[in-house]
């Protein structure tokens, strides 16, 4: 279940990052890119816990 959830986080993070490239305003671009990167790395930390 944890592996499935982390793969879902990877896909969601990449999807949000690709949506950010279509943003017209610079602020929206950076906000969506930051959220996508945070979700992507949260998926990595779920796979490799400390």
N, CA, C and O atoms as a Tripos MOL2 file, in Angstrom:
@<TRIPOS>MOLECULE
protein
  200   199    50     0     0
PROTEIN
NO_CHARGES

@<TRIPOS>ATOM
      1 N           0.8250   -1.2040    0.0000 N.3       1 UNK1
      2 CA          0.0000    0.0000    0.0000 C.3       1 UNK1
      3 C           0.8640    1.2610    0.0000 C.2       1 UNK1
      4 O           0.5520    2.2420   -0.6760 O.2       1 UNK1
      5 N           1.9560    1.2200    0.7690 N.am      2 UNK2
      6 CA          2.8370    2.3880    0.8350 C.3       2 UNK2
      7 C           3.5460    2.6140   -0.5010 C.2       2 UNK2
      8 O           3.7440    3.7560   -0.9160 O.2       2 UNK2
      9 N           3.9270    1.5290   -1.1720 N.am      3 UNK3
     10 CA          4.5700    1.6450   -2.4840 C.3       3 UNK3
     11 C           3.5850    2.2350   -3.4950 C.2       3 UNK3
     12 O           3.9550    3.0990   -4.2910 O.2       3 UNK3
     13 N           2.3430    1.7730   -3.4650 N.am      4 UNK4
     14 CA          1.3160    2.2870   -4.3730 C.3       4 UNK4
     15 C           1.0790    3.7710   -4.1430 C.2       4 UNK4
     16 O           0.9440    4.5430   -5.0920 O.2       4 UNK4
     17 N           1.0290    4.1660   -2.8640 N.am      5 UNK5
     18 CA          0.8040    5.5680   -2.5270 C.3       5 UNK5
     19 C           1.9730    6.4410   -2.9560 C.2       5 UNK5
     20 O           1.7720    7.5660   -3.4130 O.2       5 UNK5
     21 N           3.1930    5.9340   -2.8130 N.am      6 UNK6
     22 CA          4.3580    6.7260   -3.2120 C.3       6 UNK6
     23 C           4.4400    6.8620   -4.7340 C.2       6 UNK6
     24 O           4.8370    7.9140   -5.2340 O.2       6 UNK6
     25 N           4.0710    5.8110   -5.4800 N.am      7 UNK7
     26 CA          4.0400    5.9050   -6.9450 C.3       7 UNK7
     27 C           2.9840    6.9150   -7.3820 C.2       7 UNK7
     28 O           3.1890    7.6670   -8.3350 O.2       7 UNK7
     29 N           1.8570    6.9260   -6.6810 N.am      8 UNK8
     30 CA          0.8110    7.9040   -6.9620 C.3       8 UNK8
     31 C           1.3040    9.3240   -6.6990 C.2       8 UNK8
     32 O           0.9660   10.2470   -7.4400 O.2       8 UNK8
     33 N           2.1060    9.5000   -5.6390 N.am      9 UNK9
     34 CA          2.6780   10.8170   -5.3330 C.3       9 UNK9
     35 C           3.6520   11.2460   -6.4240 C.2       9 UNK9
     36 O           3.6710   12.4150   -6.8100 O.2       9 UNK9
     37 N           4.4720   10.3030   -6.9320 N.am     10 UNK10
     38 CA          5.3870   10.6140   -8.0400 C.3      10 UNK10
     39 C           4.6060   11.1290   -9.2470 C.2      10 UNK10
     40 O           4.9330   12.1740   -9.8110 O.2      10 UNK10
     41 N           3.5680   10.3840   -9.6360 N.am     11 UNK11
     42 CA          2.7890   10.7360  -10.8200 C.3      11 UNK11
     43 C           2.0890   12.0750  -10.6230 C.2      11 UNK11
     44 O           2.0470   12.9010  -11.5340 O.2      11 UNK11
     45 N           1.5390   12.2850   -9.4250 N.am     12 UNK12
     46 CA          0.8530   13.5420   -9.1350 C.3      12 UNK12
     47 C           1.8200   14.7220   -9.1590 C.2      12 UNK12
     48 O           1.4890   15.7890   -9.6760 O.2      12 UNK12
     49 N           3.0140   14.5330   -8.6000 N.am     13 UNK13
     50 CA          4.0160   15.5950   -8.6120 C.3      13 UNK13
     51 C           4.4470   15.9540  -10.0190 C.2      13 UNK13
     52 O           4.5700   17.1340  -10.3490 O.2      13 UNK13
     53 N           4.6800   14.9480  -10.8560 N.am     14 UNK14
     54 CA          5.0840   15.1990  -12.2410 C.3      14 UNK14
     55 C           3.9460   15.8660  -13.0180 C.2      14 UNK14
     56 O           4.1870   16.7480  -13.8420 O.2      14 UNK14
     57 N           2.7100   15.4440  -12.7530 N.am     15 UNK15
     58 CA          1.5660   16.0470  -13.4480 C.3      15 UNK15
     59 C           1.4140   17.5180  -13.0840 C.2      15 UNK15
     60 O           1.1550   18.3480  -13.9550 O.2      15 UNK15
     61 N           1.5730   17.8490  -11.8040 N.am     16 UNK16
     62 CA          1.4630   19.2490  -11.3870 C.3      16 UNK16
     63 C           2.5990   20.0740  -11.9780 C.2      16 UNK16
     64 O           2.3950   21.2260  -12.3620 O.2      16 UNK16
     65 N           3.8080   19.4850  -12.0550 N.am     17 UNK17
     66 CA          4.9270   20.2150  -12.6500 C.3      17 UNK17
     67 C           4.6990   20.4760  -14.1410 C.2      17 UNK17
     68 O           5.0720   21.5370  -14.6400 O.2      17 UNK17
     69 N           4.0930   19.5250  -14.8570 N.am     18 UNK18
     70 CA          3.8400   19.7530  -16.2830 C.3      18 UNK18
     71 C           2.7320   20.7720  -16.4950 C.2      18 UNK18
     72 O           2.7620   21.5230  -17.4700 O.2      18 UNK18
     73 N           1.7520   20.8070  -15.5930 N.am     19 UNK19
     74 CA          0.6970   21.8160  -15.6970 C.3      19 UNK19
     75 C           1.2840   23.2050  -15.4780 C.2      19 UNK19
     76 O           0.8230   24.1740  -16.0820 O.2      19 UNK19
     77 N           2.3010   23.3110  -14.6160 N.am     20 UNK20
     78 CA          2.8790   24.6220  -14.3140 C.3      20 UNK20
     79 C           3.5530   25.2440  -15.5320 C.2      20 UNK20
     80 O           3.6580   26.4670  -15.6160 O.2      20 UNK20
     81 N           4.0120   24.4250  -16.4770 N.am     21 UNK21
     82 CA          4.6610   24.9770  -17.6650 C.3      21 UNK21
     83 C           3.6750   25.6890  -18.5850 C.2      21 UNK21
     84 O           4.0800   26.4850  -19.4320 O.2      21 UNK21
     85 N           2.3750   25.4050  -18.4230 N.am     22 UNK22
     86 CA          1.3670   26.0460  -19.2590 C.3      22 UNK22
     87 C           0.7800   27.2970  -18.6080 C.2      22 UNK22
     88 O          -0.1020   27.9390  -19.1780 O.2      22 UNK22
     89 N           1.2710   27.6440  -17.4120 N.am     23 UNK23
     90 CA          0.7370   28.8090  -16.7040 C.3      23 UNK23
     91 C           1.1740   30.0960  -17.4000 C.2      23 UNK23
     92 O           2.3100   30.2150  -17.8600 O.2      23 UNK23
     93 N           0.2590   31.0490  -17.4670 N.am     24 UNK24
     94 CA          0.5470   32.3190  -18.1390 C.3      24 UNK24
     95 C           1.2730   33.2910  -17.2040 C.2      24 UNK24
     96 O           2.1680   34.0190  -17.6330 O.2      24 UNK24
     97 N           0.8830   33.2990  -15.9320 N.am     25 UNK25
     98 CA          1.4800   34.2440  -14.9880 C.3      25 UNK25
     99 C           2.6840   33.6080  -14.3080 C.2      25 UNK25
    100 O           2.7160   32.4000  -14.0710 O.2      25 UNK25
    101 N           3.6660   34.4320  -13.9990 N.am     26 UNK26
    102 CA          4.9070   33.9290  -13.4140 C.3      26 UNK26
    103 C           4.6890   33.3960  -11.9960 C.2      26 UNK26
    104 O           5.2820   32.3880  -11.6130 O.2      26 UNK26
    105 N           3.8330   34.0770  -11.2140 N.am     27 UNK27
    106 CA          3.5750   33.6510   -9.8380 C.3      27 UNK27
    107 C           2.9030   32.2830   -9.8090 C.2      27 UNK27
    108 O           3.2700   31.4200   -9.0120 O.2      27 UNK27
    109 N           1.9180   32.0900  -10.6810 N.am     28 UNK28
    110 CA          1.2180   30.8010  -10.7490 C.3      28 UNK28
    111 C           2.1850   29.7050  -11.1770 C.2      28 UNK28
    112 O           2.1270   28.5850  -10.6700 O.2      28 UNK28
    113 N           3.0740   30.0310  -12.1110 N.am     29 UNK29
    114 CA          4.0780   29.0700  -12.5880 C.3      29 UNK29
    115 C           4.9580   28.5920  -11.4440 C.2      29 UNK29
    116 O           5.1450   27.3890  -11.2600 O.2      29 UNK29
    117 N           5.5040   29.5410  -10.6670 N.am     30 UNK30
    118 CA          6.4060   29.1450   -9.5860 C.3      30 UNK30
    119 C           5.6770   28.4280   -8.4560 C.2      30 UNK30
    120 O           6.2300   27.5100   -7.8510 O.2      30 UNK30
    121 N           4.4500   28.8340   -8.1660 N.am     31 UNK31
    122 CA          3.6880   28.1640   -7.1030 C.3      31 UNK31
    123 C           3.3680   26.7220   -7.4710 C.2      31 UNK31
    124 O           3.5570   25.8170   -6.6580 O.2      31 UNK31
    125 N           2.8830   26.5020   -8.6890 N.am     32 UNK32
    126 CA          2.5410   25.1340   -9.0820 C.3      32 UNK32
    127 C           3.7870   24.2700   -9.2320 C.2      32 UNK32
    128 O           3.7580   23.0770   -8.9310 O.2      32 UNK32
    129 N           4.8870   24.8750   -9.7000 N.am     33 UNK33
    130 CA          6.1340   24.1230   -9.8100 C.3      33 UNK33
    131 C           6.6370   23.7200   -8.4270 C.2      33 UNK33
    132 O           7.1060   22.5970   -8.2400 O.2      33 UNK33
    133 N           6.5410   24.6330   -7.4540 N.am     34 UNK34
    134 CA          6.9850   24.3300   -6.0950 C.3      34 UNK34
    135 C           6.1240   23.2310   -5.4670 C.2      34 UNK34
    136 O           6.6480   22.3290   -4.8130 O.2      34 UNK34
    137 N           4.8200   23.3050   -5.6640 N.am     35 UNK35
    138 CA          3.9230   22.2770   -5.1170 C.3      35 UNK35
    139 C           4.2160   20.9210   -5.7520 C.2      35 UNK35
    140 O           4.2200   19.9000   -5.0640 O.2      35 UNK35
    141 N           4.4580   20.9080   -7.0520 N.am     36 UNK36
    142 CA          4.7890   19.6570   -7.7350 C.3      36 UNK36
    143 C           6.0830   19.0470   -7.2350 C.2      36 UNK36
    144 O           6.1690   17.8330   -7.0490 O.2      36 UNK36
    145 N           7.0980   19.8890   -7.0140 N.am     37 UNK37
    146 CA          8.3850   19.3960   -6.5060 C.3      37 UNK37
    147 C           8.2340   18.8680   -5.0840 C.2      37 UNK37
    148 O           8.8200   17.8420   -4.7410 O.2      37 UNK37
    149 N           7.4540   19.5590   -4.2520 N.am     38 UNK38
    150 CA          7.2350   19.1050   -2.8690 C.3      38 UNK38
    151 C           6.5420   17.7450   -2.8570 C.2      38 UNK38
    152 O           6.9430   16.8560   -2.1060 O.2      38 UNK38
    153 N           5.5140   17.5750   -3.6750 N.am     39 UNK39
    154 CA          4.8030   16.2890   -3.7240 C.3      39 UNK39
    155 C           5.7150   15.1910   -4.2630 C.2      39 UNK39
    156 O           5.6740   14.0580   -3.7840 O.2      39 UNK39
    157 N           6.5460   15.5260   -5.2670 N.am     40 UNK40
    158 CA          7.4690   14.5520   -5.8480 C.3      40 UNK40
    159 C           8.4630   14.0540   -4.8020 C.2      40 UNK40
    160 O           8.6840   12.8490   -4.6810 O.2      40 UNK40
    161 N           9.0660   14.9770   -4.0420 N.am     41 UNK41
    162 CA         10.0420   14.5640   -3.0410 C.3      41 UNK41
    163 C           9.3920   13.9210   -1.8200 C.2      41 UNK41
    164 O          10.0360   13.1380   -1.1220 O.2      41 UNK41
    165 N           8.1290   14.2370   -1.5510 N.am     42 UNK42
    166 CA          7.4050   13.5290   -0.4940 C.3      42 UNK42
    167 C           7.2430   12.0620   -0.8730 C.2      42 UNK42
    168 O           7.3360   11.1800   -0.0190 O.2      42 UNK42
    169 N           7.0030   11.8030   -2.1510 N.am     43 UNK43
    170 CA          6.9360   10.4210   -2.6310 C.3      43 UNK43
    171 C           8.2570    9.6980   -2.4640 C.2      43 UNK43
    172 O           8.2770    8.5170   -2.1200 O.2      43 UNK43
    173 N           9.3810   10.4030   -2.7070 N.am     44 UNK44
    174 CA         10.7010    9.7960   -2.5200 C.3      44 UNK44
    175 C          10.9340    9.4620   -1.0520 C.2      44 UNK44
    176 O          11.4250    8.3790   -0.7320 O.2      44 UNK44
    177 N          10.5820   10.3900   -0.1520 N.am     45 UNK45
    178 CA         10.7930   10.1350    1.2740 C.3      45 UNK45
    179 C           9.8830    9.0340    1.7990 C.2      45 UNK45
    180 O          10.2080    8.3880    2.7960 O.2      45 UNK45
    181 N           8.7390    8.8090    1.1380 N.am     46 UNK46
    182 CA          7.8770    7.7020    1.5500 C.3      46 UNK46
    183 C           8.4830    6.3650    1.1460 C.2      46 UNK46
    184 O           8.2940    5.3640    1.8380 O.2      46 UNK46
    185 N           9.2140    6.3400    0.0260 N.am     47 UNK47
    186 CA          9.8550    5.1000   -0.4120 C.3      47 UNK47
    187 C          11.0630    4.7920    0.4650 C.2      47 UNK47
    188 O          11.2750    3.6470    0.8670 O.2      47 UNK47
    189 N          11.8570    5.8290    0.7590 N.am     48 UNK48
    190 CA         13.0740    5.6490    1.5560 C.3      48 UNK48
    191 C          12.9450    6.3860    2.8840 C.2      48 UNK48
    192 O          13.4550    7.4990    3.0130 O.2      48 UNK48
    193 N          12.2800    5.7990    3.8690 N.am     49 UNK49
    194 CA         12.1690    6.4820    5.1650 C.3      49 UNK49
    195 C          13.5140    6.4940    5.8850 C.2      49 UNK49
    196 O          14.3860    5.6650    5.6250 O.2      49 UNK49
    197 N          13.6570    7.4470    6.7870 N.am     50 UNK50
    198 CA         14.9340    7.5630    7.5060 C.3      50 UNK50
    199 C          15.0700    6.4780    8.5530 C.2      50 UNK50
    200 O          16.0800    6.4190    9.2540 O.2      50 UNK50
@<TRIPOS>BOND
     1     1     2 1
     2     2     3 1
     3     3     4 2
     4     3     5 am
     5     5     6 1
     6     6     7 1
     7     7     8 2
     8     7     9 am
     9     9    10 1
    10    10    11 1
    11    11    12 2
    12    11    13 am
    13    13    14 1
    14    14    15 1
    15    15    16 2
    16    15    17 am
    17    17    18 1
    18    18    19 1
    19    19    20 2
    20    19    21 am
    21    21    22 1
    22    22    23 1
    23    23    24 2
    24    23    25 am
    25    25    26 1
    26    26    27 1
    27    27    28 2
    28    27    29 am
    29    29    30 1
    30    30    31 1
    31    31    32 2
    32    31    33 am
    33    33    34 1
    34    34    35 1
    35    35    36 2
    36    35    37 am
    37    37    38 1
    38    38    39 1
    39    39    40 2
    40    39    41 am
    41    41    42 1
    42    42    43 1
    43    43    44 2
    44    43    45 am
    45    45    46 1
    46    46    47 1
    47    47    48 2
    48    47    49 am
    49    49    50 1
    50    50    51 1
    51    51    52 2
    52    51    53 am
    53    53    54 1
    54    54    55 1
    55    55    56 2
    56    55    57 am
    57    57    58 1
    58    58    59 1
    59    59    60 2
    60    59    61 am
    61    61    62 1
    62    62    63 1
    63    63    64 2
    64    63    65 am
    65    65    66 1
    66    66    67 1
    67    67    68 2
    68    67    69 am
    69    69    70 1
    70    70    71 1
    71    71    72 2
    72    71    73 am
    73    73    74 1
    74    74    75 1
    75    75    76 2
    76    75    77 am
    77    77    78 1
    78    78    79 1
    79    79    80 2
    80    79    81 am
    81    81    82 1
    82    82    83 1
    83    83    84 2
    84    83    85 am
    85    85    86 1
    86    86    87 1
    87    87    88 2
    88    87    89 am
    89    89    90 1
    90    90    91 1
    91    91    92 2
    92    91    93 am
    93    93    94 1
    94    94    95 1
    95    95    96 2
    96    95    97 am
    97    97    98 1
    98    98    99 1
    99    99   100 2
   100    99   101 am
   101   101   102 1
   102   102   103 1
   103   103   104 2
   104   103   105 am
   105   105   106 1
   106   106   107 1
   107   107   108 2
   108   107   109 am
   109   109   110 1
   110   110   111 1
   111   111   112 2
   112   111   113 am
   113   113   114 1
   114   114   115 1
   115   115   116 2
   116   115   117 am
   117   117   118 1
   118   118   119 1
   119   119   120 2
   120   119   121 am
   121   121   122 1
   122   122   123 1
   123   123   124 2
   124   123   125 am
   125   125   126 1
   126   126   127 1
   127   127   128 2
   128   127   129 am
   129   129   130 1
   130   130   131 1
   131   131   132 2
   132   131   133 am
   133   133   134 1
   134   134   135 1
   135   135   136 2
   136   135   137 am
   137   137   138 1
   138   138   139 1
   139   139   140 2
   140   139   141 am
   141   141   142 1
   142   142   143 1
   143   143   144 2
   144   143   145 am
   145   145   146 1
   146   146   147 1
   147   147   148 2
   148   147   149 am
   149   149   150 1
   150   150   151 1
   151   151   152 2
   152   151   153 am
   153   153   154 1
   154   154   155 1
   155   155   156 2
   156   155   157 am
   157   157   158 1
   158   158   159 1
   159   159   160 2
   160   159   161 am
   161   161   162 1
   162   162   163 1
   163   163   164 2
   164   163   165 am
   165   165   166 1
   166   166   167 1
   167   167   168 2
   168   167   169 am
   169   169   170 1
   170   170   171 1
   171   171   172 2
   172   171   173 am
   173   173   174 1
   174   174   175 1
   175   175   176 2
   176   175   177 am
   177   177   178 1
   178   178   179 1
   179   179   180 2
   180   179   181 am
   181   181   182 1
   182   182   183 1
   183   183   184 2
   184   183   185 am
   185   185   186 1
   186   186   187 1
   187   187   188 2
   188   187   189 am
   189   189   190 1
   190   190   191 1
   191   191   192 2
   192   191   193 am
   193   193   194 1
   194   194   195 1
   195   195   196 2
   196   195   197 am
   197   197   198 1
   198   198   199 1
   199   199   200 2
@<TRIPOS>SUBSTRUCTURE
     1 UNK1         2 RESIDUE 1 A UNK
     2 UNK2         6 RESIDUE 1 A UNK
     3 UNK3        10 RESIDUE 1 A UNK
     4 UNK4        14 RESIDUE 1 A UNK
     5 UNK5        18 RESIDUE 1 A UNK
     6 UNK6        22 RESIDUE 1 A UNK
     7 UNK7        26 RESIDUE 1 A UNK
     8 UNK8        30 RESIDUE 1 A UNK
     9 UNK9        34 RESIDUE 1 A UNK
    10 UNK10       38 RESIDUE 1 A UNK
    11 UNK11       42 RESIDUE 1 A UNK
    12 UNK12       46 RESIDUE 1 A UNK
    13 UNK13       50 RESIDUE 1 A UNK
    14 UNK14       54 RESIDUE 1 A UNK
    15 UNK15       58 RESIDUE 1 A UNK
    16 UNK16       62 RESIDUE 1 A UNK
    17 UNK17       66 RESIDUE 1 A UNK
    18 UNK18       70 RESIDUE 1 A UNK
    19 UNK19       74 RESIDUE 1 A UNK
    20 UNK20       78 RESIDUE 1 A UNK
    21 UNK21       82 RESIDUE 1 A UNK
    22 UNK22       86 RESIDUE 1 A UNK
    23 UNK23       90 RESIDUE 1 A UNK
    24 UNK24       94 RESIDUE 1 A UNK
    25 UNK25       98 RESIDUE 1 A UNK
    26 UNK26      102 RESIDUE 1 A UNK
    27 UNK27      106 RESIDUE 1 A UNK
    28 UNK28      110 RESIDUE 1 A UNK
    29 UNK29      114 RESIDUE 1 A UNK
    30 UNK30      118 RESIDUE 1 A UNK
    31 UNK31      122 RESIDUE 1 A UNK
    32 UNK32      126 RESIDUE 1 A UNK
    33 UNK33      130 RESIDUE 1 A UNK
    34 UNK34      134 RESIDUE 1 A UNK
    35 UNK35      138 RESIDUE 1 A UNK
    36 UNK36      142 RESIDUE 1 A UNK
    37 UNK37      146 RESIDUE 1 A UNK
    38 UNK38      150 RESIDUE 1 A UNK
    39 UNK39      154 RESIDUE 1 A UNK
    40 UNK40      158 RESIDUE 1 A UNK
    41 UNK41      162 RESIDUE 1 A UNK
    42 UNK42      166 RESIDUE 1 A UNK
    43 UNK43      170 RESIDUE 1 A UNK
    44 UNK44      174 RESIDUE 1 A UNK
    45 UNK45      178 RESIDUE 1 A UNK
    46 UNK46      182 RESIDUE 1 A UNK
    47 UNK47      186 RESIDUE 1 A UNK
    48 UNK48      190 RESIDUE 1 A UNK
    49 UNK49      194 RESIDUE 1 A UNK
    50 UNK50      198 RESIDUE 1 A UNK
